[in-house]
């Protein structure tokens, strides 16, 4: 089911076509065709491997004693109905959220043109197995720069759409940039793979999310450990290097002056290139990571088993941050 909207043209920017549809429209197949292909694949895997069968029974909420093949088909039909209903229920909210994001970015001077189109695809991880032309394995709840589309699941919120649209707005294919990272297209495969300081890019996206969301879900996300790490460690790093959140946002959206300031500030404060800070997430405790950024003497404890796999990243942390000591249990 496909729904398109155009918001009122701005004389300086022009209209943006906002399209919300489900995976069947994205791949040019009927939902029945997708169900049939997904069922065939799931049934085959379940028959070949008992562990896979148990996994699918759990995911599809199929009783262990129920006929597997028939139950898979029935469950997929139910998920397809939920997917179509989700598009109906969420399209207006998604449209409002995108329009609000565009207006905010425009009014703050983060962008100087509106995107021509915004595509949001609602999908389902199991039904997606029946749509091989979707592009192989695609991460649900993410922005796909290769095809310039936002891919979300049926439980996606406006907050999530605001977050992923931040990534989309920050993509500058003419400069091979997305956010504060490089984003070059592979000439052989055609895929776009961002490279650079990933955790800070994600942290700035979360700051954008907090500013732009129309729904009150963000405060609750502070209980999410990953969210807390990216957001709070990014904020601590910006304080340490003397950059405001607004300057970081401008760098994220392509302001060259702020981009240069970010690179220079990191080099002067930490004595390294921005990409070198990619070692920091090896310290998974956000509180410890913030202490490290602040220059406090910090002991990071790891097991011998962990050290075997992450030693090169721990070494990088201690080279950049002499205040860090590694203790092995």
N, C-alpha and C positions, 0 to 999 in steps of 0.2 A: 504494500500500500504506500503510495507516494503522495506527499503533500508538499507544495511549494508556496512560498510567500515572498512578497517584496515589500520592504518597508518604504515609507515615503522618501522620495529622493531629496537629498541635501544638495543645494545648488553648487556647492564646492566639491562634493564627493560622488554623488550619484547613488543609485539604489544597489542594494545587495540582495541577490536571490538566495533565500534560505530554504533548503530542501531537506526534508526528514523522511526517510523511508526504511523499509525493512530489507533484510538480506536478499529476499527473492527478487526485488526490483534491482538491487545492486548487481546481480549476476545474470539477470535476464531469464530467470527460470520461474516456473510456477511454484507455489509453496508445496503442492502435492509432489512435484518432481524432487524437490529438496528433501522432503520427508522420506520418499522412497529410497533415495540414494543414501541418506544418512542412516536409515534403518538397515539397509543392506551392509553398509560398512560396519556398523556397531554389532550387528548379529554375527558377521564373519569373525570379528575380533573376539567376541564373546565365546564363540564355538571353538576358536583356536587356543584360547588361554583362559583358564579358570579365574585367574587373578583379574584379568580384564573384565570378565563377565561379572565378577563381584563388584568391581568398580562401577560399571554401568548400571548395575542393579541399584547401587547406592545413589548414584547421580540422578537416575530416573525414578527413584523411589518405587522400585519394583520388588514385590515380595519374593523371597528366595524360592518359594514353592510354586510361584506362578509360571505359566509357560513363557519362556524367555522371548521368543521371536514375536509372538502376538502382543506381549506386554510392551516391548520396545516400540512397536508401531503405534500403539495406543498412546503411550506416554509422549511420543514425539508429536502426535496430533495435538495433544493438550498443550505442549510447549509452543507450538506454532500459533495456536489460538491466543495464548498469552502474549506472544510477540506482536501479533497484529493489534491486539487490544492496547498494548503498551504504546504503540505508535499513536493511536487515536488519543490516548490520555495525555501523552507527554508533548505532543508537537507544539501546542500553543505555548507551554512553559519554556520549551527549548527556544522557540522563536523569540519570545520576550527576552530571554537571557542573552541570546546572541546580539539582538538589537541594543540591549543595555551595555554590553561589553564594547561594541563598536562606538557607541556614543561616548562612553567614558574614555576610551583610548584616544578618540578624536579630540575631545574637549581638553584633555591634558597634554595634547601635542605628542603623544606616543607614536601615532601613525599619521601619515599625511595623505593617505588615500584609503578608501574603503575596499574590502575585497569584493570582487564581482559576484562570487558564489561562495556559499558555505554549505557543505554536504555533511549530514549526520546520518549514519547508518546504525540502526538498531539490529542486533544480532543475538544469537544464542550459540554457546560453544558446542553444543551437540548437534543442533540443526546445521551448523556451519560445516560439519563433516560431509554434508550432502551437496556442498557448493564448492567444488574444487577450483573453479575458475575465479573464486573470490581473491585469489592471490596467495594460496598456500596458507601457512599458519599466520594468523593475524592476531595481535594482542587486542583483547577486548578492553574497553575503557582506555583508549589511547588515541593520539593523533598519528595518522599515517601520512608522512610527508611525501612518500613516493607517489601516492595517488591523491594527495590533498583532500583527505576526508577524516572525519572524526568517527571512530567506531566505539559504540557503547553497548552494554547489555541492557536487558529489560528493567533492571533495578536502578539504572543510572538516574542521577539527580541533576538538577540545574547547576548545583555546585560543581559537579564533575564536568559538565559541559562547559562551564566558565573556565575551568582549569585547562581542559584540552584545547579550547578555543584560544587560550593564551599562547599555547605552543603554535597553533595555526597562524595567529596574527604575527607572531615573531619570526615566521619562516620567510626568508628573503632569498629565493632561489637565484635571483640575478647576482647575488653576492656570495652564494654558497654558504649562507649563514642561517641558523635557527636559534633564537635566543642569544646566549653568549657563547654558543658553540659553532664550529664549522659544520656544514651539512652539505657535503658534496655528493653528487649523483654518480654512481658507478657506471662508467660508459659501457661495460659489458652486460650488466644485469639490469641497469636502469633504476636500481633501488637507491634511496637516499638514506645514508647512515650518519647521524650526528656524531661528532667527535669533539671532545673537550672536557671542560670542568662540569661533568654531569650533575653532581649533587647540588652545586650552587645554582645551576640552571633550573633544576627542579625546585629548589628553595625559593627562587625569585618567582617562579610560576605560582607557587603557593601564596606568596605575598600578593600577587595579582589576583588570585582566586579570592583571597580575603577581601580585597577592595571591590571586586566586581560582581560577586554573587548576589543574586536577588533573594536567596533563601537563607534562613538562619541556621544552616547546618555547620558552618565552619567552626564555631566554638566547640561543638561536640567532637570535632576531629582532633582536637588537642589531646584526646585520649589515645589517638592512633600513634604508636611509637615511631613508625616510619615518617609520618607527617611531622611529628614533633622534631625528629632529627633534622630533616631537610630544612624546615622552616627556622627552627631556633638556632641551628649552627650557622645558617646563612646570615641571620640577623646579627649574631655575635661576630662573625667575620667582617661584616660591613662596618660594625662599630669599631673593630680593631684597626681597620685600614682607613677609617675616616671618610666613608662614603655613606650618603643617605640612601634610604630605600627608594626614594624617587629617582636618584641618579642611577641606582642599580636597575630600576625598571626601564629607564631611558636607554641604558646600555643594552638591555635585553631586547628592546624593540628597535635597536639599530643606530642609536645616536653615536656617531663616531667619536665625539669629544668624550662622552661618558665611557665608551668602550676603552679608549686609550687610558683614561683615568683609572679604570678598574685594573687593567693590566699593569700599569705603572705602580699603583698602590700595593698590589699583591707582591710585585717584585721587590719593592722597597721595604715592605713590612716583614715578609717571610723569606726573602732572598731566593725566590724560585719563580718559575713560570706558572701561570694559572693551572695548566694541566697537571703539574706535579702534585697539586693538592688533592688529586683523585685518590691518593692513598688514605686519606683521613677516614672514610667510612669503614675502614677495618676496625676502627674504634666504634663499636655499635651503640655504646651507651652515650646518649646525647649530652648528659651532664658532664661526663668525662671529656667528650669532644669540645665542649664549650670551655672547660678549664684549660685544655691544651691551647686553644686559640688565645685565651687570655694570658698565657705564659706562666700559669701556675705549675709548680712541680706536680707531676701526675704520674701515677703508676698504672700501667695497663696490664692486667693479668690475663694470660691465655694458657690453655692446656698444651702439653707437648704435641698432642695430635693436631690441634689447631695451628700451632707454630709451623708444623711441617708444610702446610699448604699456604700460609699467609706470611711467611717469614720475609719475603721480598718487600711486601707492603709495610710490614712493621719496621723494616730497616729504613724505608723511605720516610716513615713518620719520624723516626729518631734523628734522621739527617736534617730534616726541615725544622723539627721542634726539639731542641736540646733539653727542654724541660721534661721530656718524656722518658720514663724508664719502663722497660718490658720485664715482667716477672712471669716465669714459666712454672706452672704447677706440676 
